[in-house]
Amino acid sequence: MTSATSATSLPVDNRPAPAAGPPPPVRPRRTRLSALPEVRWAALSTVAFLLAFPLDLAGAPAWVWGPLYVLCYAAGGWEPGWAGLQELKERKLDVDLLMVVAAIGAAAIGQFLDGGLLIVIFAVSGALEALATKRTADSVLGLLDLAPATAVRLLPGGGGGEEQVAVADLRVGDTVFVRPGERLPADGAVLEGTSDVDQATITGEPLPVTKEPGDEVFAGTLNGTGALRVRVDRHASASVIARIVAMVEEASETKAPTQLFIEKVEQRYSVGVVVATLALFAVPLAFGANFTETLLRAMTFMIVASPCAVVLATMPPLLSAIANAGRHGVLVKSAVVMERLGAVSLVALDKTGTLTEGSPRVAAVRALAGADESEALALAAAAEHPSEHPLGRAVVAAARERGLPVGTAREFTSAPGHGVRALVGGRAVQVGSPSYLLGGTPGSVRATAEARTAVSEAEEEGHTAVVVLADGTPVTVLAITDRLRAGAAAAVTALAGLTGTTPALLTGDNKRSAARLAEEAGITDVRAGLLPQDKVAAVRAWEREGHRVLVVGDGVNDAPALAAAHTGIAMGRAGSDLALETADAVVVRDELATVPAVVALSRRARRLVVQNLVIAGACISALVVWDLAGHLPLPLGVAGHEGSTVLVGLNGLRLLRESAWRRAAGLPSATG
């Protein structure tokens, strides 16, 4: 197979041509679980608890399970306890410190199991948060690996000399040579050569873009079959890829600290409990009360009034919702995220890979001048079969879907940005861009005019037009597009119903293609031609207007917006590593219908949290009044406290049922 090259004088490359197909993916950076101290301590605490728990229930001697509980408390509680003490120096009462104190208090009255469970819950939660933070940082740094480490810099003077240099050593004004199949080392402009460049990592466009002299190119994008000479316009530290990294880091740092609803009131409540407990202990002693009775009463008050029940009343609905969503292909990374999902008031959707499947397909075949549609498509498929271009693969797939034979192509040549040429069954077949193939077509005037009309109609509908010539005469125009995901329109309607606002479309693709797809999906607010920083600006503008924005995307170019938004969801199958790590939740099977379902499930979980807080608050109030106004026996206080915790826990577990998801997704019940 031969390949046409540009007429411009590029350096000669005598190396073997790269194999067709995409280059191997960049290996993502991954921090090992055992490398995080939070994970190691949480694991030790959990193992100790799981060993002590059955021994305690089985009635084994205290010297058997006692040391295991001590290990559980120490491993899981020392870090939040120490952090809480540091917060106390700044006159802040950390909730985790109060949980540690409450756990120790529970152990002091013989409730080792309850205290250990509380310690484990908080230790595991802290470990998961640390892991998520570290993995996000790994992905941000790994994004820089998209750009190559070295570049071929052409020496001045025009003698054809070149040198291999580190990308960081490139200076603005340098000229670099990029061979077929290589990633571009720097942002700049094409000086010589023509090629199709896959820049989905930057703009999200589903198809490679033809680059000719004068066109802008970006570091980290993938060069196609042509060789390019590129002038460096930005230093590596100022490239678009580097700016994406900076925007993700900035958005993650400046995002308001996430808190559960109950954490917003726990600070004051916790301070109140501590002050009341101390007063209940100190004041009676000052008037000569019995020390043991006073201590027991104060301890009973701290147990029944402690926020343990309130915290455990908050977590089960959210954790149950997370488990249910996980069973249906949505991974929500934390209870905080599950709560935040229910608060969104506006949804912004990416186009390629989110609303669409992210792969081109032939939407229409228009035969010209009496040509047979099937025969013309079969000729085009045979000519495109040796091609590695996504449009070529779409043409071959369309022919096979119709059961058409794909013949053998001989004398195949490919011209970047123009198309392919081959002999198929003795006929000279050309498939490529309308501007190139129709510019000097020797075929009939009628056929050429008809082809141009078909091209205009396809492009006005937002499709990419491809012309097929047989022996120099236009025989068909193929309209190629990206397919809307199944259920996308229904998901848009459901999201509009949940939030009261029609979702918006944010895309780096062209306006006509975006408008066509938005019309199919039922979206009216379309913002096209956006770079990553433009998406972030749109999100922040909405949030200044008072919206809580949910961004749904899949690519590297979506990551800054995912980080800047109130909540971000990534599509899992085709999603980039950076998008998956930056997002707060991941749709594993790329089913867009699960997005409104998980939002609805979050709202139901929030309602159950409120119900549980009312139940827990009523029980705590009754027990506190009894302890203050009368004499509440400690065992009865513990029983009442634990009983309310069990009650609200069971109420929260209702969201584990299959019917809870079906209701959130708007599906009929299994028994209906």
Helices and strands as residue ranges (DSSP letters): G 33-35, H 37-57, H 62-89, H 95-108, H 112-143, G 144-146, E 150-154, E 162-166, G 167-169, E 175-178, E 188-192, E 195-198, H 200-203, E 209-211, E 216-217, E 222-223, E 228-232, G 236-238, H 240-254, H 263-286, H 291-305, H 308-327, E 330-332, H 335-341, E 346-350, I 351-355, E 356-367, H 373-384, H 390-401, E 409-415, E 419-424, E 427-432, H 434-437, H 445-460, E 464-470, E 473-484, H 488-499, E 504-506, H 511-521, E 525-527, H 532-544, E 549-553, G 556-558, H 559-564, E 567-571, H 577-582, E 585-587, H 594-629, H 634-652, G 653-656, H 658-664
